[in-house]
Amino acid sequence: MTIEYDDLQPGISEDERATGTKRLIQIGAGVLLIVAGVAMLVVPGPGLVAIMVGLNLIKPDNAIVRWMRRRIPGIPEEGTVPRRYLVVGGVMLLAGTAAGVLWGGIVTDWLLQVVGLR
């Protein structure tokens, strides 16, 4: 198989541009989720979940994501995750964040009283 260099067009095609733009947005969202997840490790919120989702957006084939996919029933080890799992996960992430913001301080105070640190 030989490549005919005369047939090549200079520049970036519209498909390549759209794919590149989509990938940049995906990486940016992943970085934001990781930063928010790290913050949620010390403030109320599902920090580990946000970090895992951010890692999956940046690089879906990393070791942590592969480990999670092997252990979560219903999610295939290869290929795309079914849309219903993404929707349910997003709703749970938002609900957990809202619950942590609304009731995190109350639960923390109660736990500290139970343990005897207050």
Backbone as XML, in Angstrom:
<?xml version="1.0"?>
<chain id="A" units="angstrom">
  <residue number="1" name="MET">
    <atom name="N" x="0.843" y="-1.178" z="0.000"/>
    <atom name="CA" x="0.000" y="0.000" z="0.000"/>
    <atom name="C" x="0.885" y="1.236" z="0.000"/>
  </residue>
  <residue number="2" name="THR">
    <atom name="N" x="0.656" y="2.103" z="-0.919"/>
    <atom name="CA" x="1.440" y="3.327" z="-1.004"/>
    <atom name="C" x="0.531" y="4.532" z="-0.768"/>
  </residue>
  <residue number="3" name="ILE">
    <atom name="N" x="1.131" y="5.574" z="-0.280"/>
    <atom name="CA" x="0.396" y="6.814" z="-0.022"/>
    <atom name="C" x="0.686" y="7.778" z="-1.158"/>
  </residue>
  <residue number="4" name="GLU">
    <atom name="N" x="-0.345" y="8.297" z="-1.725"/>
    <atom name="CA" x="-0.209" y="9.309" z="-2.766"/>
    <atom name="C" x="-0.237" y="10.682" z="-2.094"/>
  </residue>
  <residue number="5" name="TYR">
    <atom name="N" x="0.908" y="11.291" z="-1.978"/>
    <atom name="CA" x="1.003" y="12.557" z="-1.280"/>
    <atom name="C" x="0.323" y="13.697" z="-2.026"/>
  </residue>
  <residue number="6" name="ASP">
    <atom name="N" x="0.100" y="13.508" z="-3.322"/>
    <atom name="CA" x="-0.590" y="14.544" z="-4.086"/>
    <atom name="C" x="-2.061" y="14.661" z="-3.684"/>
  </residue>
  <residue number="7" name="ASP">
    <atom name="N" x="-2.638" y="13.569" z="-3.119"/>
    <atom name="CA" x="-4.047" y="13.571" z="-2.735"/>
    <atom name="C" x="-4.291" y="14.222" z="-1.370"/>
  </residue>
  <residue number="8" name="LEU">
    <atom name="N" x="-3.232" y="14.433" z="-0.600"/>
    <atom name="CA" x="-3.388" y="14.988" z="0.746"/>
    <atom name="C" x="-3.711" y="16.470" z="0.669"/>
  </residue>
  <residue number="9" name="GLN">
    <atom name="N" x="-4.622" y="16.884" z="1.535"/>
    <atom name="CA" x="-5.019" y="18.289" z="1.605"/>
    <atom name="C" x="-4.325" y="18.939" z="2.803"/>
  </residue>
  <residue number="10" name="PRO">
    <atom name="N" x="-3.821" y="20.152" z="2.657"/>
    <atom name="CA" x="-3.188" y="20.817" z="3.794"/>
    <atom name="C" x="-4.242" y="21.283" z="4.809"/>
  </residue>
  <residue number="11" name="GLY">
    <atom name="N" x="-3.814" y="21.395" z="6.057"/>
    <atom name="CA" x="-4.700" y="21.917" z="7.091"/>
    <atom name="C" x="-5.483" y="20.823" z="7.801"/>
  </residue>
  <residue number="12" name="ILE">
    <atom name="N" x="-6.427" y="21.264" z="8.603"/>
    <atom name="CA" x="-7.249" y="20.373" z="9.425"/>
    <atom name="C" x="-8.649" y="20.339" z="8.839"/>
  </residue>
  <residue number="13" name="SER">
    <atom name="N" x="-9.200" y="19.134" z="8.712"/>
    <atom name="CA" x="-10.556" y="19.018" z="8.184"/>
    <atom name="C" x="-11.569" y="19.415" z="9.263"/>
  </residue>
  <residue number="14" name="GLU">
    <atom name="N" x="-12.803" y="19.638" z="8.852"/>
    <atom name="CA" x="-13.853" y="20.018" z="9.808"/>
    <atom name="C" x="-14.115" y="18.899" z="10.815"/>
  </residue>
  <residue number="15" name="ASP">
    <atom name="N" x="-14.053" y="17.638" z="10.373"/>
    <atom name="CA" x="-14.243" y="16.516" z="11.294"/>
    <atom name="C" x="-13.148" y="16.478" z="12.346"/>
  </residue>
  <residue number="16" name="GLU">
    <atom name="N" x="-11.898" y="16.684" z="11.917"/>
    <atom name="CA" x="-10.783" y="16.702" z="12.863"/>
    <atom name="C" x="-10.911" y="17.866" z="13.841"/>
  </residue>
  <residue number="17" name="ARG">
    <atom name="N" x="-11.351" y="19.012" z="13.350"/>
    <atom name="CA" x="-11.524" y="20.185" z="14.207"/>
    <atom name="C" x="-12.616" y="19.935" z="15.250"/>
  </residue>
  <residue number="18" name="ALA">
    <atom name="N" x="-13.743" y="19.355" z="14.835"/>
    <atom name="CA" x="-14.842" y="19.077" z="15.767"/>
    <atom name="C" x="-14.423" y="18.046" z="16.807"/>
  </residue>
  <residue number="19" name="THR">
    <atom name="N" x="-13.703" y="17.009" z="16.370"/>
    <atom name="CA" x="-13.241" y="15.980" z="17.306"/>
    <atom name="C" x="-12.251" y="16.576" z="18.300"/>
  </residue>
  <residue number="20" name="GLY">
    <atom name="N" x="-11.339" y="17.417" z="17.824"/>
    <atom name="CA" x="-10.361" y="18.052" z="18.705"/>
    <atom name="C" x="-11.020" y="18.971" z="19.715"/>
  </residue>
  <residue number="21" name="THR">
    <atom name="N" x="-12.001" y="19.743" z="19.280"/>
    <atom name="CA" x="-12.719" y="20.644" z="20.180"/>
    <atom name="C" x="-13.475" y="19.850" z="21.241"/>
  </residue>
  <residue number="22" name="LYS">
    <atom name="N" x="-14.135" y="18.786" z="20.820"/>
    <atom name="CA" x="-14.871" y="17.936" z="21.771"/>
    <atom name="C" x="-13.918" y="17.331" z="22.797"/>
  </residue>
  <residue number="23" name="ARG">
    <atom name="N" x="-12.764" y="16.879" z="22.349"/>
    <atom name="CA" x="-11.791" y="16.265" z="23.263"/>
    <atom name="C" x="-11.243" y="17.298" z="24.244"/>
  </residue>
  <residue number="24" name="LEU">
    <atom name="N" x="-10.984" y="18.527" z="23.791"/>
    <atom name="CA" x="-10.505" y="19.571" z="24.701"/>
    <atom name="C" x="-11.542" y="19.905" z="25.770"/>
  </residue>
  <residue number="25" name="ILE">
    <atom name="N" x="-12.814" y="19.968" z="25.378"/>
    <atom name="CA" x="-13.883" y="20.226" z="26.351"/>
    <atom name="C" x="-13.968" y="19.077" z="27.343"/>
  </residue>
  <residue number="26" name="GLN">
    <atom name="N" x="-13.832" y="17.852" z="26.847"/>
    <atom name="CA" x="-13.883" y="16.675" z="27.711"/>
    <atom name="C" x="-12.729" y="16.673" z="28.720"/>
  </residue>
  <residue number="27" name="ILE">
    <atom name="N" x="-11.543" y="17.006" z="28.279"/>
    <atom name="CA" x="-10.388" y="17.062" z="29.179"/>
    <atom name="C" x="-10.563" y="18.192" z="30.192"/>
  </residue>
  <residue number="28" name="GLY">
    <atom name="N" x="-11.043" y="19.349" z="29.751"/>
    <atom name="CA" x="-11.289" y="20.458" z="30.681"/>
    <atom name="C" x="-12.304" y="20.102" z="31.752"/>
  </residue>
  <residue number="29" name="ALA">
    <atom name="N" x="-13.396" y="19.432" z="31.353"/>
    <atom name="CA" x="-14.400" y="19.006" z="32.331"/>
    <atom name="C" x="-13.814" y="17.982" z="33.295"/>
  </residue>
  <residue number="30" name="GLY">
    <atom name="N" x="-12.961" y="17.101" z="32.796"/>
    <atom name="CA" x="-12.320" y="16.114" z="33.657"/>
    <atom name="C" x="-11.423" y="16.758" z="34.694"/>
  </residue>
  <residue number="31" name="VAL">
    <atom name="N" x="-10.648" y="17.747" z="34.272"/>
    <atom name="CA" x="-9.771" y="18.452" z="35.210"/>
    <atom name="C" x="-10.604" y="19.173" z="36.270"/>
  </residue>
  <residue number="32" name="LEU">
    <atom name="N" x="-11.684" y="19.838" z="35.849"/>
    <atom name="CA" x="-12.546" y="20.523" z="36.824"/>
    <atom name="C" x="-13.144" y="19.539" z="37.831"/>
  </residue>
  <residue number="33" name="LEU">
    <atom name="N" x="-13.576" y="18.369" z="37.347"/>
    <atom name="CA" x="-14.139" y="17.375" z="38.268"/>
    <atom name="C" x="-13.092" y="16.846" z="39.241"/>
  </residue>
  <residue number="34" name="ILE">
    <atom name="N" x="-11.879" y="16.658" z="38.779"/>
    <atom name="CA" x="-10.820" y="16.181" z="39.680"/>
    <atom name="C" x="-10.516" y="17.232" z="40.743"/>
  </residue>
  <residue number="35" name="VAL">
    <atom name="N" x="-10.419" y="18.489" z="40.340"/>
    <atom name="CA" x="-10.158" y="19.567" z="41.307"/>
    <atom name="C" x="-11.313" y="19.663" z="42.309"/>
  </residue>
  <residue number="36" name="ALA">
    <atom name="N" x="-12.549" y="19.592" z="41.804"/>
    <atom name="CA" x="-13.706" y="19.632" z="42.709"/>
    <atom name="C" x="-13.719" y="18.411" z="43.618"/>
  </residue>
  <residue number="37" name="GLY">
    <atom name="N" x="-13.337" y="17.256" z="43.094"/>
    <atom name="CA" x="-13.301" y="16.036" z="43.906"/>
    <atom name="C" x="-12.278" y="16.121" z="45.021"/>
  </residue>
  <residue number="38" name="VAL">
    <atom name="N" x="-11.119" y="16.693" z="44.719"/>
    <atom name="CA" x="-10.097" y="16.864" z="45.759"/>
    <atom name="C" x="-10.618" y="17.812" z="46.842"/>
  </residue>
  <residue number="39" name="ALA">
    <atom name="N" x="-11.302" y="18.868" z="46.431"/>
    <atom name="CA" x="-11.886" y="19.786" z="47.418"/>
    <atom name="C" x="-12.956" y="19.081" z="48.241"/>
  </residue>
  <residue number="40" name="MET">
    <atom name="N" x="-13.737" y="18.201" z="47.588"/>
    <atom name="CA" x="-14.809" y="17.504" z="48.305"/>
    <atom name="C" x="-14.289" y="16.440" z="49.260"/>
  </residue>
  <residue number="41" name="LEU">
    <atom name="N" x="-13.005" y="16.141" z="49.215"/>
    <atom name="CA" x="-12.454" y="15.205" z="50.198"/>
    <atom name="C" x="-12.435" y="15.824" z="51.588"/>
  </residue>
  <residue number="42" name="VAL">
    <atom name="N" x="-12.361" y="17.161" z="51.655"/>
    <atom name="CA" x="-12.329" y="17.824" z="52.959"/>
    <atom name="C" x="-13.614" y="18.577" z="53.272"/>
  </residue>
  <residue number="43" name="VAL">
    <atom name="N" x="-14.400" y="18.910" z="52.263"/>
    <atom name="CA" x="-15.706" y="19.524" z="52.483"/>
    <atom name="C" x="-16.776" y="18.508" z="52.114"/>
  </residue>
  <residue number="44" name="PRO">
    <atom name="N" x="-18.019" y="18.728" z="52.518"/>
    <atom name="CA" x="-19.066" y="17.751" z="52.208"/>
    <atom name="C" x="-19.243" y="17.550" z="50.704"/>
  </residue>
  <residue number="45" name="GLY">
    <atom name="N" x="-19.356" y="16.299" z="50.317"/>
    <atom name="CA" x="-19.578" y="15.963" z="48.917"/>
    <atom name="C" x="-18.915" y="14.656" z="48.558"/>
  </residue>
  <residue number="46" name="PRO">
    <atom name="N" x="-19.334" y="14.046" z="47.464"/>
    <atom name="CA" x="-18.788" y="12.754" z="47.032"/>
    <atom name="C" x="-17.472" y="12.940" z="46.270"/>
  </residue>
  <residue number="47" name="GLY">
    <atom name="N" x="-16.395" y="13.193" z="46.989"/>
    <atom name="CA" x="-15.117" y="13.500" z="46.375"/>
    <atom name="C" x="-14.546" y="12.386" z="45.529"/>
  </residue>
  <residue number="48" name="LEU">
    <atom name="N" x="-14.569" y="11.152" z="46.045"/>
    <atom name="CA" x="-13.991" y="10.043" z="45.283"/>
    <atom name="C" x="-14.741" y="9.791" z="43.987"/>
  </residue>
  <residue number="49" name="VAL">
    <atom name="N" x="-16.054" y="9.929" z="44.020"/>
    <atom name="CA" x="-16.848" y="9.729" z="42.802"/>
    <atom name="C" x="-16.493" y="10.790" z="41.765"/>
  </residue>
  <residue number="50" name="ALA">
    <atom name="N" x="-16.382" y="12.020" z="42.188"/>
    <atom name="CA" x="-16.042" y="13.100" z="41.257"/>
    <atom name="C" x="-14.648" y="12.892" z="40.669"/>
  </residue>
  <residue number="51" name="ILE">
    <atom name="N" x="-13.704" y="12.436" z="41.469"/>
    <atom name="CA" x="-12.355" y="12.181" z="40.973"/>
    <atom name="C" x="-12.372" y="11.062" z="39.941"/>
  </residue>
  <residue number="52" name="MET">
    <atom name="N" x="-13.116" y="9.987" z="40.221"/>
    <atom name="CA" x="-13.180" y="8.868" z="39.282"/>
    <atom name="C" x="-13.828" y="9.274" z="37.958"/>
  </residue>
  <residue number="53" name="VAL">
    <atom name="N" x="-14.877" y="10.066" z="38.022"/>
    <atom name="CA" x="-15.530" y="10.526" z="36.792"/>
    <atom name="C" x="-14.579" y="11.439" z="36.014"/>
  </residue>
  <residue number="54" name="GLY">
    <atom name="N" x="-13.862" y="12.303" z="36.713"/>
    <atom name="CA" x="-12.896" y="13.175" z="36.051"/>
    <atom name="C" x="-11.779" y="12.397" z="35.386"/>
  </residue>
  <residue number="55" name="LEU">
    <atom name="N" x="-11.271" y="11.372" z="36.066"/>
    <atom name="CA" x="-10.241" y="10.525" z="35.459"/>
    <atom name="C" x="-10.765" y="9.827" z="34.217"/>
  </residue>
  <residue number="56" name="ASN">
    <atom name="N" x="-12.005" y="9.375" z="34.271"/>
    <atom name="CA" x="-12.600" y="8.689" z="33.125"/>
    <atom name="C" x="-12.761" y="9.646" z="31.945"/>
  </residue>
  <residue number="57" name="LEU">
    <atom name="N" x="-13.074" y="10.910" z="32.208"/>
    <atom name="CA" x="-13.203" y="11.884" z="31.123"/>
    <atom name="C" x="-11.854" y="12.192" z="30.483"/>
  </residue>
  <residue number="58" name="ILE">
    <atom name="N" x="-10.811" y="12.260" z="31.296"/>
    <atom name="CA" x="-9.492" y="12.601" z="30.759"/>
    <atom name="C" x="-8.896" y="11.436" z="29.981"/>
  </residue>
  <residue number="59" name="LYS">
    <atom name="N" x="-8.907" y="10.255" z="30.596"/>
    <atom name="CA" x="-8.301" y="9.086" z="29.949"/>
    <atom name="C" x="-9.074" y="7.843" z="30.363"/>
  </residue>
  <residue number="60" name="PRO">
    <atom name="N" x="-10.034" y="7.416" z="29.538"/>
    <atom name="CA" x="-10.898" y="6.297" z="29.915"/>
    <atom name="C" x="-10.187" y="4.964" z="30.078"/>
  </residue>
  <residue number="61" name="ASP">
    <atom name="N" x="-8.970" y="4.826" z="29.575"/>
    <atom name="CA" x="-8.302" y="3.534" z="29.674"/>
    <atom name="C" x="-7.231" y="3.494" z="30.766"/>
  </residue>
  <residue number="62" name="ASN">
    <atom name="N" x="-7.345" y="4.359" z="31.795"/>
    <atom name="CA" x="-6.344" y="4.312" z="32.856"/>
    <atom name="C" x="-6.632" y="3.162" z="33.825"/>
  </residue>
  <residue number="63" name="ALA">
    <atom name="N" x="-5.653" y="2.824" z="34.642"/>
    <atom name="CA" x="-5.729" y="1.631" z="35.492"/>
    <atom name="C" x="-6.855" y="1.712" z="36.518"/>
  </residue>
  <residue number="64" name="ILE">
    <atom name="N" x="-7.099" y="2.873" z="37.093"/>
    <atom name="CA" x="-8.152" y="3.000" z="38.108"/>
    <atom name="C" x="-9.522" y="2.776" z="37.479"/>
  </residue>
  <residue number="65" name="VAL">
    <atom name="N" x="-9.735" y="3.340" z="36.303"/>
    <atom name="CA" x="-11.021" y="3.174" z="35.621"/>
    <atom name="C" x="-11.217" y="1.718" z="35.213"/>
  </residue>
  <residue number="66" name="ARG">
    <atom name="N" x="-10.157" y="1.063" z="34.708"/>
    <atom name="CA" x="-10.271" y="-0.367" z="34.355"/>
    <atom name="C" x="-10.599" y="-1.199" z="35.582"/>
  </residue>
  <residue number="67" name="TRP">
    <atom name="N" x="-9.978" y="-0.913" z="36.726"/>
    <atom name="CA" x="-10.238" y="-1.642" z="37.966"/>
    <atom name="C" x="-11.699" y="-1.468" z="38.383"/>
  </residue>
  <residue number="68" name="MET">
    <atom name="N" x="-12.203" y="-0.226" z="38.295"/>
    <atom name="CA" x="-13.600" y="0.034" z="38.670"/>
    <atom name="C" x="-14.556" y="-0.699" z="37.733"/>
  </residue>
  <residue number="69" name="ARG">
    <atom name="N" x="-14.269" y="-0.673" z="36.435"/>
    <atom name="CA" x="-15.167" y="-1.292" z="35.465"/>
    <atom name="C" x="-15.250" y="-2.807" z="35.658"/>
  </residue>
  <residue number="70" name="ARG">
    <atom name="N" x="-14.166" y="-3.422" z="36.103"/>
    <atom name="CA" x="-14.199" y="-4.873" z="36.354"/>
    <atom name="C" x="-15.071" y="-5.200" z="37.561"/>
  </residue>
  <residue number="71" name="ARG">
    <atom name="N" x="-15.197" y="-4.289" z="38.505"/>
    <atom name="CA" x="-15.892" y="-4.577" z="39.752"/>
    <atom name="C" x="-17.339" y="-4.092" z="39.805"/>
  </residue>
  <residue number="72" name="ILE">
    <atom name="N" x="-17.749" y="-3.268" z="38.866"/>
    <atom name="CA" x="-19.114" y="-2.760" z="38.870"/>
    <atom name="C" x="-19.962" y="-3.626" z="37.945"/>
  </residue>
  <residue number="73" name="PRO">
    <atom name="N" x="-20.974" y="-4.305" z="38.499"/>
    <atom name="CA" x="-21.802" y="-5.167" z="37.645"/>
    <atom name="C" x="-22.613" y="-4.361" z="36.641"/>
  </residue>
  <residue number="74" name="GLY">
    <atom name="N" x="-22.746" y="-4.906" z="35.439"/>
    <atom name="CA" x="-23.544" y="-4.271" z="34.412"/>
    <atom name="C" x="-22.777" y="-3.321" z="33.513"/>
  </residue>
  <residue number="75" name="ILE">
    <atom name="N" x="-21.544" y="-2.995" z="33.871"/>
    <atom name="CA" x="-20.745" y="-2.102" z="33.037"/>
    <atom name="C" x="-19.700" y="-2.953" z="32.316"/>
  </residue>
  <residue number="76" name="PRO">
    <atom name="N" x="-19.660" y="-2.879" z="30.982"/>
    <atom name="CA" x="-18.694" y="-3.698" z="30.242"/>
    <atom name="C" x="-17.264" y="-3.226" z="30.486"/>
  </residue>
  <residue number="77" name="GLU">
    <atom name="N" x="-16.321" y="-4.175" z="30.445"/>
    <atom name="CA" x="-14.924" y="-3.803" z="30.657"/>
    <atom name="C" x="-14.375" y="-2.976" z="29.502"/>
  </residue>
  <residue number="78" name="GLU">
    <atom name="N" x="-14.876" y="-3.211" z="28.304"/>
    <atom name="CA" x="-14.422" y="-2.478" z="27.115"/>
    <atom name="C" x="-15.612" y="-1.749" z="26.497"/>
  </residue>
  <residue number="79" name="GLY">
    <atom name="N" x="-15.342" y="-0.723" z="25.752"/>
    <atom name="CA" x="-16.402" y="-0.013" z="25.051"/>
    <atom name="C" x="-17.018" y="1.087" z="25.893"/>
  </residue>
  <residue number="80" name="THR">
    <atom name="N" x="-18.160" y="1.559" z="25.422"/>
    <atom name="CA" x="-18.809" y="2.674" z="26.101"/>
    <atom name="C" x="-19.694" y="2.194" z="27.240"/>
  </residue>
  <residue number="81" name="VAL">
    <atom name="N" x="-19.847" y="3.047" z="28.214"/>
    <atom name="CA" x="-20.736" y="2.772" z="29.341"/>
    <atom name="C" x="-22.151" y="3.092" z="28.885"/>
  </residue>
  <residue number="82" name="PRO">
    <atom name="N" x="-23.132" y="2.219" z="29.192"/>
    <atom name="CA" x="-24.509" y="2.512" z="28.791"/>
    <atom name="C" x="-24.985" y="3.866" z="29.348"/>
  </residue>
  <residue number="83" name="ARG">
    <atom name="N" x="-25.748" y="4.578" z="28.552"/>
    <atom name="CA" x="-26.188" y="5.925" z="28.907"/>
    <atom name="C" x="-26.982" y="5.956" z="30.217"/>
  </residue>
  <residue number="84" name="ARG">
    <atom name="N" x="-27.783" y="4.924" z="30.487"/>
    <atom name="CA" x="-28.587" y="4.931" z="31.717"/>
    <atom name="C" x="-27.699" y="4.939" z="32.960"/>
  </residue>
  <residue number="85" name="TYR">
    <atom name="N" x="-26.530" y="4.285" z="32.898"/>
    <atom name="CA" x="-25.617" y="4.304" z="34.036"/>
    <atom name="C" x="-25.026" y="5.697" z="34.229"/>
  </residue>
  <residue number="86" name="LEU">
    <atom name="N" x="-24.729" y="6.374" z="33.131"/>
    <atom name="CA" x="-24.196" y="7.727" z="33.242"/>
    <atom name="C" x="-25.229" y="8.681" z="33.830"/>
  </residue>
  <residue number="87" name="VAL">
    <atom name="N" x="-26.482" y="8.542" z="33.405"/>
    <atom name="CA" x="-27.548" y="9.420" z="33.918"/>
    <atom name="C" x="-27.774" y="9.163" z="35.404"/>
  </residue>
  <residue number="88" name="VAL">
    <atom name="N" x="-27.876" y="7.885" z="35.783"/>
    <atom name="CA" x="-28.092" y="7.554" z="37.203"/>
    <atom name="C" x="-26.908" y="8.019" z="38.043"/>
  </residue>
  <residue number="89" name="GLY">
    <atom name="N" x="-25.693" y="7.825" z="37.541"/>
    <atom name="CA" x="-24.507" y="8.282" z="38.267"/>
    <atom name="C" x="-24.474" y="9.790" z="38.429"/>
  </residue>
  <residue number="90" name="GLY">
    <atom name="N" x="-24.856" y="10.522" z="37.384"/>
    <atom name="CA" x="-24.892" y="11.981" z="37.478"/>
    <atom name="C" x="-25.917" y="12.469" z="38.474"/>
  </residue>
  <residue number="91" name="VAL">
    <atom name="N" x="-27.097" y="11.835" z="38.470"/>
    <atom name="CA" x="-28.137" y="12.205" z="39.435"/>
    <atom name="C" x="-27.666" y="11.917" z="40.858"/>
  </residue>
  <residue number="92" name="MET">
    <atom name="N" x="-27.025" y="10.758" z="41.058"/>
    <atom name="CA" x="-26.521" y="10.418" z="42.393"/>
    <atom name="C" x="-25.421" y="11.382" z="42.838"/>
  </residue>
  <residue number="93" name="LEU">
    <atom name="N" x="-24.560" y="11.791" z="41.902"/>
    <atom name="CA" x="-23.512" y="12.757" z="42.229"/>
    <atom name="C" x="-24.116" y="14.086" z="42.673"/>
  </residue>
  <residue number="94" name="LEU">
    <atom name="N" x="-25.109" y="14.570" z="41.925"/>
    <atom name="CA" x="-25.762" y="15.828" z="42.303"/>
    <atom name="C" x="-26.513" y="15.700" z="43.625"/>
  </residue>
  <residue number="95" name="ALA">
    <atom name="N" x="-27.218" y="14.577" z="43.822"/>
    <atom name="CA" x="-27.964" y="14.369" z="45.071"/>
    <atom name="C" x="-27.012" y="14.266" z="46.257"/>
  </residue>
  <residue number="96" name="GLY">
    <atom name="N" x="-25.901" y="13.548" z="46.083"/>
    <atom name="CA" x="-24.925" y="13.427" z="47.173"/>
    <atom name="C" x="-24.283" y="14.757" z="47.513"/>
  </residue>
  <residue number="97" name="THR">
    <atom name="N" x="-23.979" y="15.536" z="46.503"/>
    <atom name="CA" x="-23.403" y="16.858" z="46.743"/>
    <atom name="C" x="-24.402" y="17.760" z="47.466"/>
  </residue>
  <residue number="98" name="ALA">
    <atom name="N" x="-25.654" y="17.756" z="47.019"/>
    <atom name="CA" x="-26.683" y="18.577" z="47.676"/>
    <atom name="C" x="-26.888" y="18.132" z="49.117"/>
  </residue>
  <residue number="99" name="ALA">
    <atom name="N" x="-26.959" y="16.821" z="49.343"/>
    <atom name="CA" x="-27.141" y="16.318" z="50.718"/>
    <atom name="C" x="-25.952" y="16.691" z="51.588"/>
  </residue>
  <residue number="100" name="GLY">
    <atom name="N" x="-24.748" y="16.607" z="51.048"/>
    <atom name="CA" x="-23.568" y="16.967" z="51.821"/>
    <atom name="C" x="-23.542" y="18.438" z="52.189"/>
  </residue>
  <residue number="101" name="VAL">
    <atom name="N" x="-23.955" y="19.271" z="51.255"/>
    <atom name="CA" x="-23.980" y="20.713" z="51.530"/>
    <atom name="C" x="-25.078" y="21.045" z="52.538"/>
  </residue>
  <residue number="102" name="LEU">
    <atom name="N" x="-26.256" y="20.437" z="52.370"/>
    <atom name="CA" x="-27.387" y="20.752" z="53.249"/>
    <atom name="C" x="-27.236" y="20.169" z="54.654"/>
  </residue>
  <residue number="103" name="TRP">
    <atom name="N" x="-26.818" y="18.914" z="54.752"/>
    <atom name="CA" x="-26.822" y="18.232" z="56.045"/>
    <atom name="C" x="-25.457" y="17.776" z="56.513"/>
  </residue>
  <residue number="104" name="GLY">
    <atom name="N" x="-24.389" y="18.129" z="55.804"/>
    <atom name="CA" x="-23.049" y="17.678" z="56.171"/>
    <atom name="C" x="-22.620" y="18.127" z="57.549"/>
  </residue>
  <residue number="105" name="GLY">
    <atom name="N" x="-22.870" y="19.376" z="57.875"/>
    <atom name="CA" x="-22.481" y="19.892" z="59.192"/>
    <atom name="C" x="-23.246" y="19.231" z="60.322"/>
  </residue>
  <residue number="106" name="ILE">
    <atom name="N" x="-24.521" y="18.984" z="60.119"/>
    <atom name="CA" x="-25.349" y="18.333" z="61.147"/>
    <atom name="C" x="-24.852" y="16.922" z="61.411"/>
  </residue>
  <residue number="107" name="VAL">
    <atom name="N" x="-24.589" y="16.187" z="60.337"/>
    <atom name="CA" x="-24.121" y="14.800" z="60.477"/>
    <atom name="C" x="-22.744" y="14.766" z="61.126"/>
  </residue>
  <residue number="108" name="THR">
    <atom name="N" x="-21.864" y="15.683" z="60.736"/>
    <atom name="CA" x="-20.524" y="15.728" z="61.331"/>
    <atom name="C" x="-20.599" y="16.030" z="62.816"/>
  </residue>
  <residue number="109" name="ASP">
    <atom name="N" x="-21.413" y="17.011" z="63.218"/>
    <atom name="CA" x="-21.567" y="17.327" z="64.646"/>
    <atom name="C" x="-22.114" y="16.134" z="65.409"/>
  </residue>
  <residue number="110" name="TRP">
    <atom name="N" x="-23.102" y="15.439" z="64.855"/>
    <atom name="CA" x="-23.685" y="14.266" z="65.506"/>
    <atom name="C" x="-22.646" y="13.161" z="65.682"/>
  </residue>
  <residue number="111" name="LEU">
    <atom name="N" x="-21.856" y="12.911" z="64.623"/>
    <atom name="CA" x="-20.830" y="11.870" z="64.719"/>
    <atom name="C" x="-19.770" y="12.221" z="65.761"/>
  </residue>
  <residue number="112" name="LEU">
    <atom name="N" x="-19.373" y="13.473" z="65.816"/>
    <atom name="CA" x="-18.387" y="13.880" z="66.818"/>
    <atom name="C" x="-18.931" y="13.734" z="68.232"/>
  </residue>
  <residue number="113" name="GLN">
    <atom name="N" x="-20.218" y="13.982" z="68.434"/>
    <atom name="CA" x="-20.830" y="13.794" z="69.753"/>
    <atom name="C" x="-20.918" y="12.308" z="70.092"/>
  </residue>
  <residue number="114" name="VAL">
    <atom name="N" x="-21.243" y="11.475" z="69.129"/>
    <atom name="CA" x="-21.319" y="10.041" z="69.374"/>
    <atom name="C" x="-19.959" y="9.468" z="69.744"/>
  </residue>
  <residue number="115" name="VAL">
    <atom name="N" x="-18.940" y="9.892" z="69.043"/>
    <atom name="CA" x="-17.586" y="9.390" z="69.296"/>
    <atom name="C" x="-17.046" y="9.990" z="70.592"/>
  </residue>
  <residue number="116" name="GLY">
    <atom name="N" x="-17.537" y="11.130" z="70.994"/>
    <atom name="CA" x="-17.109" y="11.757" z="72.243"/>
    <atom name="C" x="-16.029" y="12.788" z="72.071"/>
  </residue>
  <residue number="117" name="LEU">
    <atom name="N" x="-15.861" y="13.292" z="70.879"/>
    <atom name="CA" x="-14.860" y="14.313" z="70.656"/>
    <atom name="C" x="-15.388" y="15.716" z="70.887"/>
  </residue>
  <residue number="118" name="ARG">
    <atom name="N" x="-16.690" y="15.858" z="71.144"/>
    <atom name="CA" x="-17.279" y="17.159" z="71.454"/>
    <atom name="C" x="-18.065" y="17.077" z="72.704"/>
  </residue>
</chain>
